[in-house]
Amino acid sequence: MKCKLIGVPVQDGASRLGCEMGPSALRTAGIGPTLRELGHDVSDIGDIRVEDAPDRRHPNDAVHDLGKVALWVERLAETAYAHSDGAMPIFLGGDHVLSAGTVAGLARRASEQGRPLFVLWLDAHTDFHTLETTDSGNLHGIPVAYFTNQPGFGTYLPALEAQVDPANVCMLGVRSVDPAERSTLADLPITVHDMRALDEQGVAPLLGSFLQKVAAANGRLHVSFDVDFLDPEFAPAVGTTVPGGATFREAHLVMEMLHDSGLVESLDLVELNPFLDERGRTASLLVDLVASLMGRRILDRPTRSFR
């Protein structure tokens, strides 16, 4: 496969610094060489940057960095659209606000191809706030509401050229949902599998059902992987740790099933904060998971020591 690595050193959607170092950490952990060893054609287009933006205010005083985030969304939508024609873009983040832009651009590409875009959201959170409902004002909590075109974004963020049908979104591993998000999600056809569902039913039937739906619709599948999908015991380098996340093997099973499906056409890797990591442990795990997504099988796995 032709893969394009795209660094997105954005941290304006969060309140804790450090995510801007995520792309560098993933490169240092060997994401490029790992993909090449698996036989993929890999090019690294470098990091996306945005210029300083004029301040943009919202009636919700908690919202911060809105002008800068609007620029990121616009730039990333353009970038995702441009690099998703005949190639698999892999966005190296950066906090999860980047997905507002990447998914918007990918939805435009899918729409022009006459295909629906499906999104697999691997995250402890639903990220379904609007500008009105967020209490923290951290805009990494809005991407799914934005790209499914929920009310409340008005002219504050770029208008969507194509939106994602809420019925085409599957969230896996959720375990932290604010009341406002829960209320809105109850009225929408988004599939939400929380950690209890994973405990009771297992990864395979839940993910398998979604993948069958994508295949039946001839859809494009985008995977948005947040570090906090994983249990912090395995992946400490994230500023939004929530106990009780996916285990090492559950995460690899997700990636192995995605590879077997042959459906994934784009990927976000987000919320990696190297400042909080332990000797690159989390960055190395993410690269290992991407390797499973891109074809490494259990019998191919190298022995690794962290001593």
N, C-alpha and C positions, 0 to 999 in steps of 0.2 A: 504494500500500500504506500501511496505517496503521503507522507506526514509533514505538516508544517507546525513547528514550535513557535508560539507567539507569547512573549512575555508581557504580563499585564501588572506592573508594580503599583497597583492602586491600593490605598488604604483610607481614602477619604470617606468611605461608607461605614467606617468603624470608629470606635472611640479609643482603641488601644493600638499603639504603634508597633510596627514590625512586619506586617504582611507585605510591605513593598519589597522585602528581601526574599520573598518566596520564589520568584522566578530564578534568581541566582542560585538558591539552595537546590532547586530541582535540577538545574544544569550541573551543579557541582556533584550531585548524587548520581549523575550519569544517565539522565533520561535519553539524551541523544544517542550515545554509543550503545545503550541497551536496545533501543529500537533498531538500530542498524544491525546489531548482532542477530536480531530476529528476521532480518532480510528486508526490512522496510527502507524505502527511499526517504531520507529525512533531511529537511532543510530548516534552518533556524533563522527566522526573519528579524530576530532581535526583539527589543522591548518597544511597546507602544507608549507614547508620551502625549500628554496634553499640556497646553499652555495654561498660565494662570487665568482664572475666570473671574468676571465681576461677581460680586456677591448677589445672591438671589434669595429673597425672603419668602417665607410661607407663613400663613396665619398660625400654624402650629409652631410655636417658638422653639420646641425641642429639636426640630429638623435643622441639621447643620450641613455645611459644605454642599448645598444644593446646586449652586452654580457649577462647581467643579464636577460633581457627579453627572450633571446633565451633559457636560462636555465629554466625559468618559463614555457615557452611554451612546452618544452620537458617533464618536470615533470608533468604538468597538463594534457597533452595528455595521458601519462601513467596512471595517476590517474583516469581520466574520463573513459578510456577504462576498467580499472580494476573494477570500482564500478558501471558500467552501465549494468551488466549482472544480470538480475533478481531483480534489485532495481532501485529506482529513485534517482540519485545524485542531491543534491541542493547545488550549489557552492555559498558561502557567500563571496562577495568581499568587498574591493579590486577594483582597477580600471579595465576598460573594456578590457585592453590588455589580461586579463585572458581568454577571450573567444576565442582567437587565439588557445590556448591550449585545452580548454575543448571541443570545437567543433571538433577540429582535432581528439581527442580521440573518441568522440562519432561517428564521421563519420566512423572511422575504425570499431567500434562495429557494426554499421548498415550494412556496406559493408560485413562483415563476415556473417551476418544474411540474406544477400540477399535482404535487404530492403533499400530504399532511405532514407536519412536523410533530413528532412525539418527544417528550422530555422525561427522562428518568432522573428524579431528584433524590440524590443520596445525601441525607442531611439529618441532623438532630432536630432541626427547626423547619417550619413550613415556609418561612420568609414570605408571608402573605399579608403583610401590613400595607396600607396606603399611607400617603403623606399625612392624612388626617388622623389615622389610628395609632401611629407609632408613638409610644411614650418616651422611648430612649432617643428618638431622632436619628438613630444609626441606620443609614439607608441600605446596609446589606440585608435588612429585613424586608425589602420591598420587591425583589426581582420577579417572583412568580405572579404577584398581583399585577405588576406592570406589564409583563409580556402576555398575560391573558386578558389584558385590556379592561381591568376593573376600574370603576369610577374613582375619581379623586386625584388624578395626575394632571389633568387640564393641560395648560401650556408650560408647566414647570419642567417636564421632561419631553424629549422629542416625540412627536406623533409617530405611532407605529405604522409602518407600511404594510405589515401583515402581522396578525396576532396568532397565538397558539390557542387552540380550542381547549378549554379546561378539561374536557373529557379525554384529552390526549396526554395528560400529565399524571405520572405515577410517582408518589413519594414513598421512600422506603427508609426505615430506621428512625422515624420521627419519635421524639420523646420530650419535646419542650414546645408547647403551643400556648400563645397568649389568648386570653378570652376573646378579644376582638377578632383574631384570626379564626378561632374555633367557630365563632358565630357565622362568619362569612362562608367558611368552607362547608358548613352544614347545608348550604343552599346550592352548592355547585357539584358537578359530577367529577371532580378531581378524586383520584384514587389515593387514599392515605393509608399506608401500612405502618402502624407504629411498632415499637419493639415488642409489645405483647403479641401482636400478630406474628412477628418473626419467631418469638419463643414458642407459640402454640402450633404454628403451621410450618415453620421452616422457610428458608429463602427460596428453595427451588420451586414450589408450587405458586408462590406469590409472584415472583419474577417471571416464571414461565408463562403464566397467564397473560401478563402484560406484553411479553415478547410475541406471543401468538397474535395478539391484537395488532401490534405494529406490522408484523409480516402480512397479515390478512389485508391491511389497508395500503400495502406498498409504501409505507411511511419512511421518512428519514428519522433516525433516532439520534438524539443528542443526550449525552450523559453529563450531568453536573455533579461532581464529586467534592463534597465538603469534608475536610479533615475530621470535623466533629461527628461525622457518620460513624467513625470508629470509636471504640471505647478509649478513653484517655490513658488507660493502662498500656495500650499498644502505641498510641499516637498522642503524645503530650503537647506537641507544638501547635496549639490552637488557643486563641484567647476566649473561646466560648465553650469550654469543656462542659459536657453533660455526662454524668456517669451512666453506665448501663448500655453502651453502644455496641456496634457490631464487633465481633471477634475477628482475629486474624484470619481464621479459616472461613468465616461467613463472608468477609470482604473478598477473599480470593475466589470463593464460589460464585459470587456475583459477577466478578470479572471474567471468570472462565465461562460462565453461561453466556455472557454478552459476546465473548469471542466466538463461541460455538454458533450463536445465532447469525453472525455475519451481518448484523443490522446497524451497528454503531458507525456513524459518519462524522462525529465531532465530539469533543470532550473538553470540559472545564476541570481544572484542579485548583481548588480555592481554599483560602483561610489558613494556609501554611504560614506559621510565624516562627522563623528560625531562631529568633531571640528566646523562645520558650522551649526549644528542642534540647535533646540530650545527645550530643555528639553526632548530630545528623540522623538520628534514629528514625524520625518521622518522615523526613525527606526520602531516605532510602526505602522505607516501606511503601511510600507512594510510587516510587519508580518501580518497585517490585510488583505492585498491583497493576500498574500500567502494562508491565511486561505480560502479566496474565491476560489482560484484556487484548493484547496484541499478539498472542499466540504461544507464550511460554506455558508448557504443561508441567504437571507436578514432577514427572520423571526428569525434566530438564532443569529443575531448580538447583542452583549452586548452593553449597554449604557456606554459611556466613557466620562470623563470630563478631560479637560486639564487645569482647573483652579487650 
